[in-house]
């Protein structure tokens, strides 16, 4: 039984906006992941089945690892086709922001929000939304934006009309953001949602294979190198950092998506409660953090790297070298030791072996 967790007013208002719109652009955050693409593409397929002209415009190119998603070939990356993408946004009468809560997450594409007269909607599950839209549907306790999107669809009475392609995309987003239902599953009826999606004929085995079990040879070598040569463990803080320099990325012919899941692998270390992965990109150092229990990596990312996210999964950026980004975290680890010890005690009470 799927619970009614959404405010009926929001659902009615969203349904009305969809009814009144014909040209819809769906967009997400820069460096889109499975949840970002799953939610935008899933809603795109649904809207197209309703007779709407719906297009997904992303700030940059989506990772090839997600090219199996239905509709991937129709995505318009703003970084590659700026004029065409700008025209789509200008002509749109509805703009839907999926899986991000602030315009800074759109990088250079954020400027397009100033030129559009479209009605703006946010569908997101991150804390602290900026309020840059006309209708804000924000539920941080959801596992994923795809879970939230499904609940909206169900509340609108559109489950029966949900196309298989849409269901496949939504299922992929839930799987990737929950690591196949192993984290962030606050609402038990999420399992009912998965059953409802599978009843549509969603190829769950394919999704798992493509999102969690398949990498290129270079990506496997890069991951192995990172875990063997670029992993630092700080036992007294129950923390670890894994990092990659620009030279490392070049050596292993890095492509977008190659380091997906690396931070989760480092979190498998016995006794570790939180992990940071730092990747030295051309403009900045990208920081991704994961944790066990209720350890708030979103707090660290907000305070040190201008980012945010969820308690167990967050990210940010650092302007400087990867070495300086690491030093910043190491210098502040003691600030979070009290919280770390509290989480460790709770985990032990729950049966975790941390020694």
One Martini backbone bead per residue (centre of mass of N, CA, C, O) as a GRO file, in nm:
protein
  355
    1UNK     BB    1   0.091   0.040   0.028
    2UNK     BB    2   0.069   0.365  -0.079
    3UNK     BB    3   0.135   0.652   0.052
    4UNK     BB    4   0.009   0.976   0.152
    5UNK     BB    5   0.261   1.242   0.147
    6UNK     BB    6   0.130   1.460  -0.013
    7UNK     BB    7   0.023   1.760  -0.105
    8UNK     BB    8  -0.266   1.827  -0.266
    9UNK     BB    9  -0.208   2.109  -0.370
   10UNK     BB   10   0.046   2.040  -0.534
   11UNK     BB   11  -0.083   1.836  -0.724
   12UNK     BB   12  -0.299   2.022  -0.844
   13UNK     BB   13  -0.105   2.240  -0.951
   14UNK     BB   14   0.060   2.058  -1.134
   15UNK     BB   15  -0.172   1.950  -1.308
   16UNK     BB   16  -0.254   2.229  -1.416
   17UNK     BB   17   0.012   2.300  -1.556
   18UNK     BB   18   0.014   2.064  -1.749
   19UNK     BB   19  -0.257   2.126  -1.889
   20UNK     BB   20  -0.153   2.429  -1.985
   21UNK     BB   21   0.074   2.279  -2.135
   22UNK     BB   22   0.305   2.209  -2.433
   23UNK     BB   23   0.600   2.326  -2.355
   24UNK     BB   24   0.853   2.115  -2.216
   25UNK     BB   25   1.120   2.153  -1.978
   26UNK     BB   26   1.374   1.938  -1.858
   27UNK     BB   27   1.592   1.953  -1.567
   28UNK     BB   28   1.926   1.950  -1.416
   29UNK     BB   29   2.214   1.881  -1.294
   30UNK     BB   30   2.525   1.880  -1.299
   31UNK     BB   31   2.639   1.586  -1.351
   32UNK     BB   32   2.446   1.355  -1.411
   33UNK     BB   33   2.257   1.108  -1.272
   34UNK     BB   34   2.026   0.866  -1.229
   35UNK     BB   35   1.814   1.055  -1.095
   36UNK     BB   36   1.820   1.291  -1.292
   37UNK     BB   37   1.754   1.124  -1.550
   38UNK     BB   38   1.516   0.955  -1.448
   39UNK     BB   39   1.322   1.197  -1.391
   40UNK     BB   40   1.328   1.348  -1.661
   41UNK     BB   41   1.267   1.107  -1.852
   42UNK     BB   42   1.017   0.999  -1.715
   43UNK     BB   43   0.847   1.261  -1.751
   44UNK     BB   44   0.878   1.286  -2.054
   45UNK     BB   45   0.725   1.027  -2.134
   46UNK     BB   46   0.460   1.103  -2.001
   47UNK     BB   47   0.409   1.374  -2.150
   48UNK     BB   48   0.411   1.254  -2.436
   49UNK     BB   49   0.164   1.061  -2.381
   50UNK     BB   50  -0.012   1.347  -2.340
   51UNK     BB   51   0.090   1.546  -2.592
   52UNK     BB   52   0.357   1.665  -2.525
   53UNK     BB   53   0.638   1.882  -2.564
   54UNK     BB   54   0.922   1.707  -2.452
   55UNK     BB   55   1.241   1.809  -2.297
   56UNK     BB   56   1.583   1.739  -2.231
   57UNK     BB   57   1.800   1.964  -2.044
   58UNK     BB   58   2.143   1.979  -1.994
   59UNK     BB   59   2.426   2.133  -1.890
   60UNK     BB   60   2.562   1.858  -1.967
   61UNK     BB   61   2.692   1.574  -2.043
   62UNK     BB   62   2.597   1.268  -2.020
   63UNK     BB   63   2.664   0.965  -1.921
   64UNK     BB   64   2.728   0.669  -2.090
   65UNK     BB   65   2.631   0.469  -1.861
   66UNK     BB   66   2.314   0.588  -1.931
   67UNK     BB   67   2.238   0.503  -2.241
   68UNK     BB   68   2.003   0.285  -2.177
   69UNK     BB   69   1.807   0.495  -2.148
   70UNK     BB   70   1.517   0.598  -2.236
   71UNK     BB   71   1.595   0.897  -2.429
   72UNK     BB   72   1.897   0.972  -2.431
   73UNK     BB   73   1.922   1.072  -2.738
   74UNK     BB   74   1.729   1.338  -2.669
   75UNK     BB   75   1.933   1.488  -2.528
   76UNK     BB   76   2.022   1.835  -2.440
   77UNK     BB   77   2.326   1.980  -2.425
   78UNK     BB   78   2.425   2.292  -2.349
   79UNK     BB   79   2.741   2.270  -2.395
   80UNK     BB   80   2.686   2.178  -2.708
   81UNK     BB   81   2.377   2.335  -2.751
   82UNK     BB   82   2.311   2.646  -2.670
   83UNK     BB   83   2.107   2.758  -2.880
   84UNK     BB   84   1.901   2.531  -2.880
   85UNK     BB   85   1.849   2.524  -2.574
   86UNK     BB   86   1.758   2.820  -2.549
   87UNK     BB   87   1.513   2.793  -2.737
   88UNK     BB   88   1.357   2.587  -2.567
   89UNK     BB   89   1.331   2.765  -2.313
   90UNK     BB   90   1.193   3.014  -2.445
   91UNK     BB   91   0.935   2.837  -2.558
   92UNK     BB   92   0.853   2.755  -2.293
   93UNK     BB   93   0.568   2.699  -2.050
   94UNK     BB   94   0.751   2.475  -1.895
   95UNK     BB   95   0.969   2.430  -1.604
   96UNK     BB   96   1.159   2.143  -1.485
   97UNK     BB   97   1.316   2.077  -1.176
   98UNK     BB   98   1.547   1.809  -1.124
   99UNK     BB   99   1.751   1.731  -0.855
  100UNK     BB  100   1.741   2.045  -0.760
  101UNK     BB  101   1.773   2.361  -0.531
  102UNK     BB  102   1.981   2.534  -0.720
  103UNK     BB  103   2.130   2.725  -0.971
  104UNK     BB  104   2.429   2.638  -0.917
  105UNK     BB  105   2.367   2.334  -1.029
  106UNK     BB  106   2.375   2.457  -1.350
  107UNK     BB  107   2.572   2.657  -1.399
  108UNK     BB  108   2.558   2.813  -1.705
  109UNK     BB  109   2.239   2.754  -1.732
  110UNK     BB  110   2.114   2.958  -1.522
  111UNK     BB  111   2.061   3.203  -1.720
  112UNK     BB  112   1.791   3.091  -1.853
  113UNK     BB  113   1.592   3.167  -1.613
  114UNK     BB  114   1.581   3.482  -1.704
  115UNK     BB  115   1.444   3.440  -2.010
  116UNK     BB  116   1.204   3.296  -1.903
  117UNK     BB  117   0.825   3.261  -1.892
  118UNK     BB  118   0.797   3.014  -1.753
  119UNK     BB  119   0.671   2.784  -1.559
  120UNK     BB  120   0.800   2.687  -1.237
  121UNK     BB  121   0.938   2.365  -1.127
  122UNK     BB  122   1.003   2.166  -0.836
  123UNK     BB  123   1.169   1.836  -0.811
  124UNK     BB  124   1.281   1.736  -0.482
  125UNK     BB  125   1.532   1.591  -0.211
  126UNK     BB  126   1.668   1.846  -0.095
  127UNK     BB  127   1.802   2.053   0.119
  128UNK     BB  128   1.746   2.388   0.099
  129UNK     BB  129   1.570   2.550  -0.088
  130UNK     BB  130   1.568   2.858  -0.282
  131UNK     BB  131   1.301   2.952  -0.433
  132UNK     BB  132   1.301   2.972  -0.789
  133UNK     BB  133   0.991   2.901  -0.801
  134UNK     BB  134   0.644   2.857  -0.825
  135UNK     BB  135   0.674   2.536  -0.768
  136UNK     BB  136   0.741   2.351  -0.465
  137UNK     BB  137   0.859   2.005  -0.459
  138UNK     BB  138   0.977   1.919  -0.134
  139UNK     BB  139   1.138   1.595  -0.014
  140UNK     BB  140   1.400   1.496   0.184
  141UNK     BB  141   1.280   1.196   0.274
  142UNK     BB  142   1.342   1.100   0.009
  143UNK     BB  143   1.539   0.886  -0.175
  144UNK     BB  144   1.427   1.035  -0.442
  145UNK     BB  145   1.310   1.189  -0.719
  146UNK     BB  146   1.173   0.936  -0.836
  147UNK     BB  147   0.989   0.880  -0.600
  148UNK     BB  148   0.843   1.152  -0.612
  149UNK     BB  149   0.741   1.129  -0.902
  150UNK     BB  150   0.568   0.880  -0.857
  151UNK     BB  151   0.379   1.002  -0.643
  152UNK     BB  152   0.265   1.216  -0.828
  153UNK     BB  153   0.151   1.029  -1.044
  154UNK     BB  154  -0.035   0.870  -0.853
  155UNK     BB  155  -0.193   1.124  -0.740
  156UNK     BB  156  -0.298   1.185  -1.049
  157UNK     BB  157  -0.388   0.899  -1.178
  158UNK     BB  158  -0.124   0.778  -1.383
  159UNK     BB  159  -0.027   0.484  -1.360
  160UNK     BB  160  -0.171   0.334  -1.597
  161UNK     BB  161  -0.028   0.548  -1.811
  162UNK     BB  162   0.250   0.446  -1.759
  163UNK     BB  163   0.518   0.402  -1.926
  164UNK     BB  164   0.778   0.193  -1.954
  165UNK     BB  165   1.002   0.404  -1.998
  166UNK     BB  166   0.934   0.564  -1.744
  167UNK     BB  167   0.964   0.335  -1.537
  168UNK     BB  168   1.261   0.273  -1.598
  169UNK     BB  169   1.379   0.547  -1.515
  170UNK     BB  170   1.271   0.554  -1.223
  171UNK     BB  171   1.404   0.292  -1.129
  172UNK     BB  172   1.699   0.381  -1.177
  173UNK     BB  173   1.699   0.613  -0.969
  174UNK     BB  174   1.639   0.446  -0.720
  175UNK     BB  175   1.873   0.245  -0.737
  176UNK     BB  176   2.113   0.454  -0.735
  177UNK     BB  177   2.026   0.622  -0.466
  178UNK     BB  178   2.002   0.325  -0.289
  179UNK     BB  179   2.167   0.088  -0.366
  180UNK     BB  180   1.943  -0.120  -0.399
  181UNK     BB  181   1.792  -0.062  -0.116
  182UNK     BB  182   2.034   0.009   0.120
  183UNK     BB  183   1.955   0.319   0.120
  184UNK     BB  184   1.726   0.566   0.189
  185UNK     BB  185   1.467   0.385   0.331
  186UNK     BB  186   1.230   0.524   0.505
  187UNK     BB  187   1.000   0.421   0.321
  188UNK     BB  188   0.851   0.115   0.295
  189UNK     BB  189   0.677   0.179   0.027
  190UNK     BB  190   0.911   0.160  -0.177
  191UNK     BB  191   0.862  -0.141  -0.240
  192UNK     BB  192   0.587  -0.090  -0.373
  193UNK     BB  193   0.695   0.085  -0.599
  194UNK     BB  194   0.874  -0.129  -0.726
  195UNK     BB  195   0.647  -0.323  -0.792
  196UNK     BB  196   0.487  -0.128  -0.973
  197UNK     BB  197   0.716  -0.105  -1.184
  198UNK     BB  198   0.755  -0.408  -1.249
  199UNK     BB  199   0.461  -0.443  -1.363
  200UNK     BB  200   0.547  -0.282  -1.630
  201UNK     BB  201   0.839  -0.433  -1.716
  202UNK     BB  202   1.091  -0.376  -1.579
  203UNK     BB  203   1.452  -0.415  -1.630
  204UNK     BB  204   1.627  -0.474  -1.356
  205UNK     BB  205   1.877  -0.631  -1.449
  206UNK     BB  206   1.976  -0.417  -1.647
  207UNK     BB  207   2.008  -0.185  -1.449
  208UNK     BB  208   2.215  -0.319  -1.264
  209UNK     BB  209   2.429  -0.378  -1.476
  210UNK     BB  210   2.466  -0.075  -1.586
  211UNK     BB  211   2.499   0.081  -1.292
  212UNK     BB  212   2.674  -0.159  -1.098
  213UNK     BB  213   2.833  -0.392  -1.316
  214UNK     BB  214   2.965  -0.174  -1.528
  215UNK     BB  215   3.288  -0.138  -1.694
  216UNK     BB  216   3.559  -0.028  -1.808
  217UNK     BB  217   3.886  -0.094  -1.818
  218UNK     BB  218   3.978   0.190  -1.729
  219UNK     BB  219   3.788   0.213  -1.483
  220UNK     BB  220   3.902  -0.027  -1.327
  221UNK     BB  221   4.192   0.076  -1.310
  222UNK     BB  222   4.125   0.341  -1.165
  223UNK     BB  223   3.995   0.218  -0.915
  224UNK     BB  224   4.233   0.044  -0.827
  225UNK     BB  225   4.434   0.274  -0.798
  226UNK     BB  226   4.281   0.441  -0.589
  227UNK     BB  227   4.265   0.212  -0.363
  228UNK     BB  228   4.586   0.163  -0.358
  229UNK     BB  229   4.719   0.482  -0.397
  230UNK     BB  230   4.456   0.696  -0.295
  231UNK     BB  231   4.434   0.590   0.010
  232UNK     BB  232   4.319   0.736   0.320
  233UNK     BB  233   4.350   0.662   0.671
  234UNK     BB  234   4.157   0.771   0.977
  235UNK     BB  235   4.107   0.603   1.254
  236UNK     BB  236   4.051   0.822   1.482
  237UNK     BB  237   3.798   0.929   1.276
  238UNK     BB  238   3.662   0.724   1.089
  239UNK     BB  239   3.823   0.794   0.813
  240UNK     BB  240   3.832   0.871   0.450
  241UNK     BB  241   4.045   0.917   0.155
  242UNK     BB  242   3.986   0.957  -0.195
  243UNK     BB  243   4.202   1.028  -0.482
  244UNK     BB  244   4.239   1.239  -0.789
  245UNK     BB  245   4.429   1.347  -1.029
  246UNK     BB  246   4.475   1.474  -1.334
  247UNK     BB  247   4.695   1.266  -1.410
  248UNK     BB  248   4.533   1.015  -1.341
  249UNK     BB  249   4.303   1.059  -1.542
  250UNK     BB  250   4.483   1.061  -1.794
  251UNK     BB  251   4.620   0.782  -1.765
  252UNK     BB  252   4.301   0.643  -1.764
  253UNK     BB  253   4.103   0.779  -1.958
  254UNK     BB  254   3.888   0.963  -1.854
  255UNK     BB  255   3.533   0.937  -1.801
  256UNK     BB  256   3.232   1.005  -1.754
  257UNK     BB  257   3.157   0.778  -1.474
  258UNK     BB  258   3.419   0.614  -1.378
  259UNK     BB  259   3.376   0.705  -1.050
  260UNK     BB  260   3.131   0.560  -0.997
  261UNK     BB  261   3.120   0.431  -0.660
  262UNK     BB  262   3.395   0.477  -0.515
  263UNK     BB  263   3.302   0.589  -0.239
  264UNK     BB  264   3.150   0.327  -0.157
  265UNK     BB  265   3.395   0.138  -0.147
  266UNK     BB  266   3.543   0.289   0.083
  267UNK     BB  267   3.301   0.239   0.292
  268UNK     BB  268   3.379  -0.077   0.334
  269UNK     BB  269   3.552  -0.015   0.556
  270UNK     BB  270   3.641  -0.115   0.847
  271UNK     BB  271   3.538   0.141   1.082
  272UNK     BB  272   3.408   0.330   0.879
  273UNK     BB  273   3.189   0.628   0.852
  274UNK     BB  274   3.358   0.824   0.651
  275UNK     BB  275   3.380   0.955   0.306
  276UNK     BB  276   3.611   1.099   0.066
  277UNK     BB  277   3.591   1.217  -0.270
  278UNK     BB  278   3.860   1.341  -0.487
  279UNK     BB  279   3.847   1.540  -0.794
  280UNK     BB  280   4.061   1.672  -1.044
  281UNK     BB  281   3.952   1.922  -1.220
  282UNK     BB  282   3.996   2.189  -1.427
  283UNK     BB  283   3.839   2.399  -1.219
  284UNK     BB  284   3.798   2.178  -0.983
  285UNK     BB  285   3.717   2.011  -0.686
  286UNK     BB  286   3.549   1.719  -0.644
  287UNK     BB  287   3.309   1.641  -0.386
  288UNK     BB  288   3.244   1.321  -0.222
  289UNK     BB  289   3.008   1.193   0.026
  290UNK     BB  290   2.993   0.927   0.278
  291UNK     BB  291   2.777   0.739   0.516
  292UNK     BB  292   2.691   0.627   0.826
  293UNK     BB  293   2.408   0.660   0.946
  294UNK     BB  294   2.394   1.002   1.095
  295UNK     BB  295   2.626   1.116   0.948
  296UNK     BB  296   2.690   1.466   0.842
  297UNK     BB  297   2.810   1.531   0.534
  298UNK     BB  298   2.650   1.789   0.464
  299UNK     BB  299   2.792   1.968   0.672
  300UNK     BB  300   3.076   1.951   0.558
  301UNK     BB  301   3.014   2.047   0.269
  302UNK     BB  302   2.903   2.324   0.358
  303UNK     BB  303   3.150   2.429   0.539
  304UNK     BB  304   3.400   2.350   0.321
  305UNK     BB  305   3.245   2.323  -0.001
  306UNK     BB  306   2.968   2.470  -0.072
  307UNK     BB  307   2.746   2.251  -0.017
  308UNK     BB  308   2.553   1.935  -0.004
  309UNK     BB  309   2.259   1.734   0.106
  310UNK     BB  310   2.286   1.447   0.272
  311UNK     BB  311   2.381   1.275   0.541
  312UNK     BB  312   2.494   1.018   0.345
  313UNK     BB  313   2.491   1.232   0.086
  314UNK     BB  314   2.743   1.444  -0.058
  315UNK     BB  315   2.860   1.774  -0.187
  316UNK     BB  316   3.133   1.959  -0.362
  317UNK     BB  317   3.375   2.235  -0.379
  318UNK     BB  318   3.723   2.326  -0.482
  319UNK     BB  319   3.952   2.598  -0.497
  320UNK     BB  320   4.215   2.400  -0.605
  321UNK     BB  321   4.385   2.160  -0.480
  322UNK     BB  322   4.366   1.838  -0.373
  323UNK     BB  323   4.557   1.872  -0.134
  324UNK     BB  324   4.403   2.113  -0.004
  325UNK     BB  325   4.131   1.971   0.024
  326UNK     BB  326   4.235   1.755   0.217
  327UNK     BB  327   4.357   1.935   0.439
  328UNK     BB  328   4.093   2.065   0.525
  329UNK     BB  329   3.964   1.809   0.637
  330UNK     BB  330   4.183   1.712   0.832
  331UNK     BB  331   4.184   1.979   1.008
  332UNK     BB  332   3.849   1.914   1.078
  333UNK     BB  333   3.790   1.630   1.202
  334UNK     BB  334   3.776   1.700   1.511
  335UNK     BB  335   3.500   1.860   1.487
  336UNK     BB  336   3.346   1.556   1.427
  337UNK     BB  337   3.399   1.346   1.664
  338UNK     BB  338   3.150   1.353   1.841
  339UNK     BB  339   2.954   1.256   1.624
  340UNK     BB  340   3.107   1.000   1.551
  341UNK     BB  341   3.084   0.861   1.831
  342UNK     BB  342   2.776   0.852   1.840
  343UNK     BB  343   2.739   0.682   1.585
  344UNK     BB  344   2.911   0.441   1.672
  345UNK     BB  345   2.735   0.358   1.914
  346UNK     BB  346   2.477   0.309   1.754
  347UNK     BB  347   2.590   0.092   1.562
  348UNK     BB  348   2.667  -0.111   1.781
  349UNK     BB  349   2.376  -0.147   1.890
  350UNK     BB  350   2.291  -0.260   1.591
  351UNK     BB  351   2.562  -0.466   1.520
  352UNK     BB  352   2.808  -0.333   1.437
  353UNK     BB  353   3.141  -0.382   1.312
  354UNK     BB  354   3.423  -0.152   1.398
  355UNK     BB  355   3.709  -0.316   1.465
   0.00000   0.00000   0.00000
